[in-house]
Amino acid sequence: MWKKMCVKHKTTPKYLRWLSSFSCRYGSDAALRQDKQTGSLKNKIRKTGKSKRLPCPTVLEHFDRQYSEELGDLWAPARAVLLDQASWQFGVMLNRFSSVTNITQILLSQGFSSLLPQTDVSEQLRNDASTVPNSTHHKGKDTLSPHFFPKCPPEAIGLLPYITSHAISQAHQSELPLNFPHSSLQCYIHPDPLRFPSQAHRPGQLKQYYLLNAASLLPVLALQVRDGDKVLDLCSAPGGKAVAIMQSATPALLCCNESDPHRRDWLSKTLESFLPPSLSSRVMVSAQDGRSVGQSEAGFYDKILVDAPCSNDRSWLHSSYRHQGQQRLEDRARLPVLQTQLLKSAISAVRPGGVVVYSTCTLSSLENCAVVEAVLNDFPDTEVENLWEEIVLPLSKYFTFISLPVHKQIDPKPSLHPLIGSVSSSYHRLGILVVPHPGKTWGPMFLSRIRKKG
């Protein structure tokens, strides 16, 4: 069902091979009693384990040269976090389409807290009932069987939503400005590097939650998807942000595009794991070359997410052997060209007045602000929007942010200090960057929101 394709442009095999080089369960047992489920799940919450693979020396040396120049004093703590996988924190995003009665209570009892202010989820689900009816995939089933929690990386897992208590929600909302984007999206985080157990993909059954780097939700929040929007997720695999979009709102259309066939299969499996069949008319998978969408669907979409292929700092640092390191760095040097082409295509595909959010999971300025700068120079009818009050101020308690340079300003270096109230919020910056820091190990994550004037 989720493999429905909308193939309008052929993609060259060479491009697919190159693009694919930048890539990263839930069972039911009705007889299992809830108290046994809860105890078993609690027992499976564990501290993040140490990496079995040493970092690639070639990649690390390159990072040291580049990031010590670009980030200054912030590189040393970021480096320490990236090298120490045992310190990494994981967020638990809940799936509002899954029927679960005890996950939130388990999270709270283990010291997890809600990252985001919540709408009244019970009311939200009632309102959605007419358009998204309960699926037979999960109706009446409590699905926390301990037999279906294999060990696998967080990138391979999914989301979960359940209702937070009204008191907790109200207390958290009181700390946030009125313009913070309220959403039914729910994510729980822990101050320590605790790992919630993963859930296996089981055809025909919805997962309850998705484990992720909580910083990866920031581009979705910045996109501000509303009910009825036409949305494009241009580089969608493995699908976590697409699922997050569907937790946030009910768009009229969400097109999840992925040109690489293997990653597209992964994407389809993710969607199948988290979204009920009743949404199949709203959510589609396409296989276009993202660089061509601007021509084939010019001005069609209200919101577009470009979570671009990038030199994923966490993954690349730990997944390369020495003999692969040099090839990685050569690939890294070519990425800004592809990223610029994808962002330009997205600008062309969004309607006047619509927005494009560009994001990466690298600290590299060449893949972040340099790409945004190049596109702004070619599209004078666009402007970067300030995410200071909307994202930075409300969430600075959880993330270490730095702001990136003002458009067309001479000084190319970013502000090298975590953003605090003394920094003017009126600056027109190219974007914001989440830098991993001890105790706040989220990131790297860069995001920039660009509005097309009209």
C-alpha positions, -999 to +999 in steps of 0.1 A: +000+000+000+027+025+010+048+015-020+024+034-043+047+054-066+044+086-085+074+083-108+076+113-131+113+114-138+139+087-143+169+088-120+203+077-133+218+046-117+250+065-111+231+092-091+213+065-071+245+047-062+261+079-051+231+092-032+226+059-014+261+062+001+249+089+024+223+069+041+213+053+085+088-039+169+058-043+176+041-074+186+009-081+203+003-107+229-033-103+242-028-128+269+001-109+285-011-090+316-004-053+318+015-054+350+038-080+336+042-058+304+051-027+325+077-045+346+093-062+316+095-029+297+110-011+326+136-038+329+146-032+293+153+005+297+191+007+298+220+030+296+234+036+261+262+011+255+297+018+244+306+017+207+322-014+195+340+004+167+367+030+171+363+063+153+379+067+119+412+086+124+411+102+090+376+116+095+384+127+131+415+145+119+394+163+093+367+172+118+394+186+142+408+209+116+375+221+103+354+224+134+381+239+157+382+267+132+344+270+127+332+264+162+361+276+183+357+266+220+325+247+214+342+220+194+360+204+223+328+195+242+310+186+210+340+163+200+338+146+234+301+139+230+305+126+194+333+102+205+314+089+236+284+070+223+276+059+259+267+096+266+241+099+238+206+106+248+175+093+230+140+107+226+109+087+226+083+100+201+048+086+206+025+074+178-010+090+182-025+064+159-015+035+182-037+024+212-015+023+243-025+028+279+007+026+299+037+039+279+034+074+292+031+063+328+063+041+323+082+070+308+072+094+336+080+068+363+115+064+349+122+101+349+114+110+313+096+143+307+078+159+278+099+179+255+070+198+239+038+215+252+008+194+243-026+200+229-055+180+245-046+148+227-078+130+238-098+158+221-074+157+191-080+119+186-117+124+189-116+151+163-096+129+140-119+099+144-140+109+115-111+111+091-087+086+106-108+058+121-093+032+145-075+005+125-080-031+131-042-032+133-044-021+169-079-019+181-084-034+216-048-046+218-022-038+243+011-045+225+040-044+249+051-080+246+087-082+258+093-109+231+094-082+204+120-058+216+152-066+196+183-046+199+187-023+169+200+012+162+175+041+170+175+051+133+156+018+126+128+025+150+096+045+152+073+068+172+046+068+199+019+092+213-001+089+244-019+115+266+001+134+291-016+144+322-033+178+320-014+191+350+020+182+334+010+197+301-002+229+317+029+233+338+051+229+308+031+253+287+034+280+313+071+281+307+068+287+269+059+318+249+025+321+233+039+318+197+055+284+204+040+259+179+015+237+198+011+203+184-002+168+191+033+156+185+047+141+217+083+133+226+098+123+259+134+128+269+156+119+298+185+139+313+206+107+313+216+085+284+188+060+289+177+039+260+141+028+257+137-006+242+131-007+204+102-023+187+104-047+157+086-041+125+056-066+122+035-063+091-001-053+098+006-038+132+013-003+143+043+006+164+038+027+195+069+048+195+099+059+176+134+064+192+153+093+178+177+122+184+153+148+197+170+175+177+156+159+145+121+171+155+131+208+152+128+209+114+093+195+117+084+221+143+098+248+121+078+236+091+045+244+111+024+220+092-014+227+095-044+205+087-051+207+050-016+217+039+000+201+009+034+190+021+065+175+004+092+156+023+118+158-005+145+134+009+122+113+031+139+081+039+141+065+065+108+083+073+111+095+109+103+131+100+074+121+078+059+102+107+065+133+129+047+154+104+017+131+106+018+133+144+017+171+142-013+176+119-034+160+092-023+175+059-044+171+028-013+155+011+021+144+023+043+133-005+073+113+008+099+114-019+130+091-021+149+083-053+170+055-040+151+022-042+166+005-011+160+036+010+125+039-005+117+004+007+129+014+042+106+045+040+076+024+030+082+000+059+084+029+083+051+044+071+034+010+073+047+007+109+032+039+121+003+051+100-031+034+096-044+023+062-070+050+064-043+076+057-032+060+025-052+086+004-033+114+021+003+100+022+021+088-009+056+077-017+073+090-048+105+081-065+115+114-083+150+128-085+146+156-060+165+180-082+137+178-108+107+184-086+109+222-090+102+218-127+076+190-126+056+205-097+064+242-097+045+262-071+024+232-060+032+227-023+024+248+008+053+234+029+085+215+019+111+198+041+145+194+026+163+171+051+192+169+027+217+141+023+247+152+043+279+140+059+262+128+090+288+136+116+278+109+142+275+081+116+305+090+095+328+093+125+320+058+137+312+039+105+343+044+085+375+024+086+408+042+079+409+030+043+374+043+038+380+077+054+396+094+024+367+083+002+343+097+027+360+131+027+359+131-011+322+124-010+318+151+016+334+177-007+308+170-034+277+172-012+272+210-011+265+210-049+238+183-045+223+201-015+221+234-033+204+218-062+178+201-039+171+234-020+167+253-053+143+227-066+123+230-034+121+267-036+107+264-071+082+237-060+067+258-031+039+283-038+043+320-032+038+326+005+049+290+013+079+279+033+108+255+028+128+242+058+163+231+050+181+208+075+211+186+079+227+166+107+262+179+102+281+208+118+298+217+085+292+253+075+298+243+039+267+221+040+247+245+061+248+283+059+269+283+027+241+263+009+214+286+022+235+317+012+239+304-023+202+298-028+192+332-013+215+349-038+198+331-067+162+336-054+157+373-045+120+365-038+129+345-007+139+354+028+151+335+059+127+337+088+139+342+124+135+311+145+147+328+177+114+332+196+097+302+180+124+276+185+155+288+203+141+306+234+115+279+243+139+250+239+173+264+250+168+245+283+172+213+263+195+221+234+227+240+229+220+264+200+243+287+181+232+312+156+247+314+121+257+346+103+235+374+091+227+372+053+252+393+033+272+402+064+309+404+060+319+384+091+315+347+081+319+332+115+289+321+136+281+334+170+302+309+191+282+310+222+250+293+232+221+316+225+210+335+255+187+364+262+214+391+258+216+383+220+193+404+199+164+385+185+160+409+156+190+396+137+182+381+104+203+349+105+208+321+080+197+295+105+204+278+138+226+249+147+223+225+176+257+215+188+261+184+210+272+193+245+277+172+277+243+168+293+226+181+262+240+156+237+213+162+210+225+171+175+242+180+153+212+195+136+211+226+114+178+242+102+168+272+083+133+283+073+130+301+040+097+318+029+089+325-007+075+360-010+041+364-025 
